[in-house]
Protein backbone atom coordinates (compact mmCIF):
# COMPACT_ATOMS: atom_id res chain seq x y z
CA UNK A 1 0.00 0.00 0.00
CA UNK A 2 1.21 3.49 -0.87
CA UNK A 3 0.14 6.67 0.84
CA UNK A 4 0.73 10.21 -0.41
CA UNK A 5 0.34 13.06 2.06
CA UNK A 6 0.22 16.55 0.63
CA UNK A 7 0.73 19.87 2.35
CA UNK A 8 0.79 23.47 1.26
CA UNK A 9 -1.56 25.31 -1.03
CA UNK A 10 -3.97 28.06 -0.12
CA UNK A 11 -4.95 31.49 -1.34
CA UNK A 12 -2.48 33.90 -2.93
CA UNK A 13 -2.67 37.05 -4.99
CA UNK A 14 -1.60 37.07 -8.64
CA UNK A 15 2.17 37.27 -8.88
CA UNK A 16 2.63 35.59 -5.54
CA UNK A 17 4.25 32.29 -4.61
CA UNK A 18 3.20 29.06 -2.96
CA UNK A 19 4.89 25.78 -2.30
CA UNK A 20 3.50 22.27 -2.12
CA UNK A 21 5.04 19.13 -0.72
CA UNK A 22 4.09 15.50 -0.94
CA UNK A 23 5.50 12.72 1.21
CA UNK A 24 5.17 9.15 0.01
CA UNK A 25 5.19 6.14 2.29
CA UNK A 26 4.74 2.44 1.83
CA UNK A 27 6.04 0.21 -0.94
CA UNK A 28 7.41 2.80 -3.37
CA UNK A 29 10.64 0.98 -4.18
CA UNK A 30 11.49 1.33 -7.83
CA UNK A 31 9.02 4.09 -8.59
CA UNK A 32 9.32 5.66 -12.05
CA UNK A 33 7.76 9.06 -11.61
CA UNK A 34 6.63 11.39 -8.86
CA UNK A 35 4.98 14.70 -9.49
CA UNK A 36 1.96 16.93 -9.60
CA UNK A 37 -1.23 17.15 -11.60
CA UNK A 38 -4.00 19.71 -11.31
CA UNK A 39 -7.68 19.93 -12.11
CA UNK A 40 -9.61 23.14 -12.49
CA UNK A 41 -13.43 23.22 -12.37
CA UNK A 42 -14.88 21.92 -15.61
CA UNK A 43 -11.51 20.84 -16.95
CA UNK A 44 -9.64 17.58 -17.21
CA UNK A 45 -6.81 16.71 -14.87
CA UNK A 46 -3.48 17.73 -16.40
CA UNK A 47 0.17 17.16 -15.66
CA UNK A 48 1.88 20.15 -14.05
CA UNK A 49 5.39 18.91 -13.32
CA UNK A 50 7.23 15.81 -12.21
CA UNK A 51 10.53 14.06 -11.68
CA UNK A 52 11.55 10.74 -13.16
CA UNK A 53 13.73 8.24 -11.36
CA UNK A 54 16.84 9.30 -13.29
CA UNK A 55 16.34 12.90 -12.28
CA UNK A 56 14.80 14.16 -15.49
CA UNK A 57 12.07 16.71 -15.00
CA UNK A 58 8.97 17.38 -17.04
CA UNK A 59 6.88 20.56 -17.01
CA UNK A 60 3.67 21.66 -18.64
CA UNK A 61 4.30 24.49 -21.08
CA UNK A 62 1.98 26.75 -19.12
CA UNK A 63 4.17 26.59 -16.00
CA UNK A 64 7.63 26.37 -17.54
CA UNK A 65 9.91 29.01 -16.02
CA UNK A 66 7.51 29.73 -13.15
CA UNK A 67 7.24 26.42 -11.33
CA UNK A 68 10.06 24.23 -10.05
CA UNK A 69 9.67 20.58 -9.12
CA UNK A 70 12.23 18.84 -6.94
CA UNK A 71 12.70 15.69 -4.91
CA UNK A 72 14.56 15.17 -1.65
CA UNK A 73 17.71 13.04 -1.47
CA UNK A 74 15.87 10.12 0.07
CA UNK A 75 13.47 10.27 -2.84
CA UNK A 76 10.21 9.94 -1.04
CA UNK A 77 9.17 13.60 -0.94
CA UNK A 78 8.44 15.78 -3.94
CA UNK A 79 8.08 19.54 -3.86
CA UNK A 80 6.51 22.09 -6.17
CA UNK A 81 7.61 25.70 -5.87
CA UNK A 82 5.16 27.94 -7.68
CA UNK A 83 6.18 31.51 -8.47
CA UNK A 84 4.52 34.27 -10.49
CA UNK A 85 1.16 32.63 -9.96
CA UNK A 86 -1.71 33.51 -12.28
CA UNK A 87 -5.47 33.20 -11.81
CA UNK A 88 -5.44 30.39 -14.38
CA UNK A 89 -3.25 28.36 -12.01
CA UNK A 90 -6.25 28.03 -9.71
CA UNK A 91 -7.05 24.33 -9.33
CA UNK A 92 -6.92 21.36 -7.03
CA UNK A 93 -3.36 20.02 -7.14
CA UNK A 94 -2.81 16.29 -6.79
CA UNK A 95 0.38 14.45 -5.98
CA UNK A 96 1.00 11.41 -8.16
CA UNK A 97 3.40 8.48 -8.11
CA UNK A 98 3.83 5.86 -10.81
CA UNK A 99 5.44 2.52 -10.02
CA UNK A 100 6.25 0.02 -12.76
CA UNK A 101 6.23 -3.31 -11.01
CA UNK A 102 4.96 -4.38 -13.72
CA UNK A 103 2.14 -3.67 -14.36
CA UNK A 104 2.09 0.08 -13.85
CA UNK A 105 0.58 1.16 -10.56
CA UNK A 106 -0.53 4.71 -10.00
CA UNK A 107 -1.41 6.41 -6.73
CA UNK A 108 -2.90 9.82 -5.94
CA UNK A 109 -2.87 12.19 -3.02
CA UNK A 110 -6.06 13.65 -1.62
CA UNK A 111 -5.58 16.96 -3.41
CA UNK A 112 -4.91 20.45 -2.15
CA UNK A 113 -6.60 23.65 -3.29
CA UNK A 114 -4.57 26.45 -4.82
CA UNK A 115 -6.48 29.67 -5.44
CA UNK A 116 -4.93 32.68 -7.15
CA UNK A 117 -7.16 35.70 -6.77
CA UNK A 118 -7.27 39.32 -5.75
C-alpha positions as semicolon CSV with decimal commas, in nm:
position;residue;x (nm);y (nm);z (nm)
1;X;0,000;0,000;0,000
2;X;0,121;0,349;-0,087
3;X;0,014;0,667;0,084
4;X;0,073;1,021;-0,041
5;X;0,034;1,306;0,206
6;X;0,022;1,655;0,063
7;X;0,073;1,987;0,235
8;X;0,079;2,347;0,126
9;X;-0,156;2,531;-0,103
10;X;-0,397;2,806;-0,012
11;X;-0,495;3,149;-0,134
12;X;-0,248;3,390;-0,293
13;X;-0,267;3,705;-0,499
14;X;-0,160;3,707;-0,864
15;X;0,217;3,727;-0,888
16;X;0,263;3,559;-0,554
17;X;0,425;3,229;-0,461
18;X;0,320;2,906;-0,296
19;X;0,489;2,578;-0,230
20;X;0,350;2,227;-0,212
21;X;0,504;1,913;-0,072
22;X;0,409;1,550;-0,094
23;X;0,550;1,272;0,121
24;X;0,517;0,915;0,001
25;X;0,519;0,614;0,229
26;X;0,474;0,244;0,183
27;X;0,604;0,021;-0,094
28;X;0,741;0,280;-0,337
29;X;1,064;0,098;-0,418
30;X;1,149;0,133;-0,783
31;X;0,902;0,409;-0,859
32;X;0,932;0,566;-1,205
33;X;0,776;0,906;-1,161
34;X;0,663;1,139;-0,886
35;X;0,498;1,470;-0,949
36;X;0,196;1,693;-0,960
37;X;-0,123;1,715;-1,160
38;X;-0,400;1,971;-1,131
39;X;-0,768;1,993;-1,211
40;X;-0,961;2,314;-1,249
41;X;-1,343;2,322;-1,237
42;X;-1,488;2,192;-1,561
43;X;-1,151;2,084;-1,695
44;X;-0,964;1,758;-1,721
45;X;-0,681;1,671;-1,487
46;X;-0,348;1,773;-1,640
47;X;0,017;1,716;-1,566
48;X;0,188;2,015;-1,405
49;X;0,539;1,891;-1,332
50;X;0,723;1,581;-1,221
51;X;1,053;1,406;-1,168
52;X;1,155;1,074;-1,316
53;X;1,373;0,824;-1,136
54;X;1,684;0,930;-1,329
55;X;1,634;1,290;-1,228
56;X;1,480;1,416;-1,549
57;X;1,207;1,671;-1,500
58;X;0,897;1,738;-1,704
59;X;0,688;2,056;-1,701
60;X;0,367;2,166;-1,864
61;X;0,430;2,449;-2,108
62;X;0,198;2,675;-1,912
63;X;0,417;2,659;-1,600
64;X;0,763;2,637;-1,754
65;X;0,991;2,901;-1,602
66;X;0,751;2,973;-1,315
67;X;0,724;2,642;-1,133
68;X;1,006;2,423;-1,005
69;X;0,967;2,058;-0,912
70;X;1,223;1,884;-0,694
71;X;1,270;1,569;-0,491
72;X;1,456;1,517;-0,165
73;X;1,771;1,304;-0,147
74;X;1,587;1,012;0,007
75;X;1,347;1,027;-0,284
76;X;1,021;0,994;-0,104
77;X;0,917;1,360;-0,094
78;X;0,844;1,578;-0,394
79;X;0,808;1,954;-0,386
80;X;0,651;2,209;-0,617
81;X;0,761;2,570;-0,587
82;X;0,516;2,794;-0,768
83;X;0,618;3,151;-0,847
84;X;0,452;3,427;-1,049
85;X;0,116;3,263;-0,996
86;X;-0,171;3,351;-1,228
87;X;-0,547;3,320;-1,181
88;X;-0,544;3,039;-1,438
89;X;-0,325;2,836;-1,201
90;X;-0,625;2,803;-0,971
91;X;-0,705;2,433;-0,933
92;X;-0,692;2,136;-0,703
93;X;-0,336;2,002;-0,714
94;X;-0,281;1,629;-0,679
95;X;0,038;1,445;-0,598
96;X;0,100;1,141;-0,816
97;X;0,340;0,848;-0,811
98;X;0,383;0,586;-1,081
99;X;0,544;0,252;-1,002
100;X;0,625;0,002;-1,276
101;X;0,623;-0,331;-1,101
102;X;0,496;-0,438;-1,372
103;X;0,214;-0,367;-1,436
104;X;0,209;0,008;-1,385
105;X;0,058;0,116;-1,056
106;X;-0,053;0,471;-1,000
107;X;-0,141;0,641;-0,673
108;X;-0,290;0,982;-0,594
109;X;-0,287;1,219;-0,302
110;X;-0,606;1,365;-0,162
111;X;-0,558;1,696;-0,341
112;X;-0,491;2,045;-0,215
113;X;-0,660;2,365;-0,329
114;X;-0,457;2,645;-0,482
115;X;-0,648;2,967;-0,544
116;X;-0,493;3,268;-0,715
117;X;-0,716;3,570;-0,677
118;X;-0,727;3,932;-0,575
